[in-house]
Each structure stands twice: as structure tokens, then as C-alpha cells.
Amino acid sequence: MDPVERLQSGFKQFKSEVYDKKPELFEPLKEGQAPTYMVFACSDSRCCPSVTLGLKPGEAFTVRNIAAMVPPYDKTKYTGIGSAIEYAVCALKVKVLTVIGHSRCGGIKALLSMQDGAADTFHFVEDWVRIGFLAKKKVVTEYPHTPFDDQCTILEKEAVNVSLYNLLTYPWVKEGVAAGTLKLVGGHYDFVKGVFTTWEK
């Protein structure tokens, strides 16, 4: 099937099988949204949080990027991420911020493969995944003799922890967590084994 036709046929199926059959879900969304979750997930095509977690339209305000990274607060860099966090917390009043890593993540593999002083291969990718540098440093230091693939698996989760820590550098997130109105949750989706795990910070 032509790629554009695939999109059109996919929408027709969604409209007839979901949208038209669930007015009780979609009618209220015409007036606004009040999601419970803000979800950070990887852009990897194998990992769609709405599908894997069964999230319905209106339940999750979602940001997807390479390796599901959350950079620290900085008004001069990564403002796309910062504005999404600010809007989710301050305007939408989400209750849960969750960062989800996953198995066989190319961004995590790139981070672990990077050599000090080596030239970047891409224009943007390496600079972006360096957000997880502290996680990489921890894994390399604590698991120096572990096979590379197993280090990647560990790093997939440690990078999530760094992102959760970085979320606390945003003042409104820190205030919400301190007040008990916000919860930070880490997650990992292993699509090889079909396992999803979560932990709280």
C-alpha cells in the first residue's frame, strides 16, 4: 500500500471502529483536556506508550524523543522540552510524570558507544544523548566487566533515573513533588520479553 494511503486507511478504520463508537470518550475532549499523566517516551517506532500501556485519548500528555531523555532546566537550551513540562504541570495540572525507557534502545547504545574525544557522526544525536552522561558513567564504573549488551540494558534504566532527577531541576516540578501533588515514576518496557516495570522516585 502507498504510505500516504496507509495513513488514510488507518484513520478510516480508527474513525469507524473507535471514534464513532465511543462518543462518551471523544465528546468531552472537544471541550478540553485534563490528563493525569505526562509521559516521556522514546521515539522508537516499536514503543508507542498509548498502545503498550492502553492509554486512551485525553489520559496522557506525551513527549517523545531519542532515548526518552529529559534535560535539566535551562532557559536557553531544550526549550521545547521545558515548555512541555511547564504546560503539563502548571496549566494542565497533571498528577504523574513518568519517564519510560525500553529494550534495545538505539539512543542508549549510541551513548554507551561514544568515545571521549571522538568526532560526532550526527549533527544532533550525540549532543542529545549526552544528557544521560552521568548514567553512562555510573554503569561503566560499576559494571566494567559486564558484556556490552547487558550494560545497555542497565543503562536503559539508569538513564531514566537521570531524567527523573533532571525533572526536579524544574521549579514547578520540585514544588509539586514537595507538596505531594506530583509523583515521579520511572518505567522500562522490554519488548523482547514482553515485560513492563515501574519504580517511584
Number of C-alpha atoms within 10 A of each C-alpha: 7 7 7 9 10 11 12 12 12 11 14 13 12 13 13 11 11 14 16 11 12 12 11 10 14 16 11 11 13 8 7 10 14 15 19 17 23 24 24 28 27 24 16 17 6 12 19 14 18 14 9 13 10 10 12 12 13 16 17 23 21 18 19 18 15 16 29 26 30 28 24 20 17 12 10 6 11 14 13 10 19 19 12 15 26 16 13 23 21 13 10 18 18 22 19 20 24 24 30 28 30 26 20 16 21 15 25 28 19 16 24 23 12 16 10 6 6 7 9 12 9 8 8 9 14 16 11 18 23 19 20 25 14 14 23 25 13 15 20 16 10 11 14 11 9 13 9 15 12 11 20 25 20 19 25 28 21 20 30 28 26 21 23 23 16 17 22 17 14 17 12 16 22 14 13 17 17 11 9 10 14 20 17 19 18 23 22 20 22 16 14 9 8 8 11 15 11 12 11 11 10
